[in-house]
Amino acid sequence: MAQFFETKMGQQFYDGTMPRIAKALEAIAKQLELKGVLEHLEAHRRELLDLLEDHDTAWDNEEDSVKEEHAELIARTRAFLAKEN
């Protein structure tokens, strides 16, 4: 009796089905990795927004010249972090 890999069905399985399964598994792994990276970035985005919120409390005690110097950068940073894509 022939071994499975020696049969036509076995050849189709090893030459067609197995490579498709391997590619699908690679795609799933990449998506899971990307999801993990996005979750990590989102956690940092929220952390930075919290830091900016804390900064606003301390900001009230700063001199006006310091506020003017950094106001645009802080506003741009806040706007960037507030974007939810």
C-alpha positions as CSV (number, residue, x, y, z in Angstrom):
1,M,0.0,0.0,0.0
2,A,1.3,3.4,-0.9
3,Q,2.2,6.0,1.7
4,F,-0.1,9.0,2.0
5,F,2.6,11.4,0.5
6,E,2.9,9.0,-2.5
7,T,-0.8,9.3,-3.4
8,K,-2.4,12.0,-5.6
9,M,-4.4,13.3,-2.6
10,G,-1.2,13.3,-0.5
11,Q,0.7,15.3,-3.1
12,Q,-2.2,17.8,-3.3
13,F,-2.2,18.1,0.5
14,Y,1.6,18.6,0.8
15,D,1.9,20.8,-2.3
16,G,-1.2,22.9,-2.0
17,T,-3.1,22.6,1.3
18,M,-0.1,22.7,3.6
19,P,1.5,25.8,2.1
20,R,-1.9,27.6,2.2
21,I,-2.2,26.6,5.9
22,A,1.3,27.9,6.6
23,K,0.6,31.2,4.9
24,A,-2.7,31.6,6.8
25,L,-0.9,30.9,10.1
26,E,1.8,33.5,9.2
27,A,-0.9,36.1,8.4
28,I,-2.7,35.4,11.7
29,A,0.6,35.7,13.6
30,K,1.3,39.1,12.0
31,Q,-2.2,40.3,12.8
32,L,-1.8,39.3,16.4
33,E,1.6,40.9,16.6
34,L,0.2,44.1,15.1
35,K,-2.7,44.1,17.5
36,G,-0.3,43.8,20.4
37,V,1.8,46.7,19.1
38,L,-1.3,48.9,18.6
39,E,-2.6,48.1,22.2
40,H,0.9,49.0,23.5
41,L,0.9,52.3,21.6
42,E,-2.7,53.1,22.8
43,A,-1.6,52.5,26.4
44,H,1.3,55.0,26.0
45,R,-1.0,57.5,24.2
46,R,-3.4,57.4,27.2
47,E,-0.5,57.7,29.6
48,L,0.8,60.8,27.8
49,L,-2.7,62.3,27.9
50,D,-2.8,61.7,31.6
51,L,0.6,63.4,32.0
52,L,-0.6,66.4,30.0
53,E,-3.6,66.6,32.3
54,D,-1.4,66.5,35.3
55,H,0.8,69.1,33.6
56,D,-2.2,71.5,33.3
57,T,-2.5,71.5,37.1
58,A,1.1,72.4,37.6
59,W,0.9,74.8,34.6
60,D,-1.1,77.3,36.6
61,N,2.0,78.1,38.8
62,E,4.3,78.8,35.9
63,E,5.4,82.3,34.8
64,D,3.7,83.7,31.7
65,S,7.0,83.7,29.7
66,V,7.4,79.9,30.2
67,K,3.7,79.3,29.3
68,E,4.1,81.3,26.0
69,E,7.3,79.4,25.1
70,H,5.8,76.0,25.4
71,A,2.1,76.6,24.7
72,E,2.2,75.8,21.0
73,L,4.1,72.6,21.5
74,I,1.8,71.4,24.3
75,A,-1.3,72.2,22.2
76,R,0.1,70.4,19.2
77,T,1.1,67.4,21.3
78,R,-2.4,67.3,22.9
79,A,-4.1,67.5,19.5
80,F,-1.9,64.7,18.1
81,L,-2.5,62.4,21.1
82,A,-6.3,63.1,21.1
83,K,-6.6,61.7,17.6
84,E,-8.2,58.3,17.6
85,N,-7.4,56.4,14.4
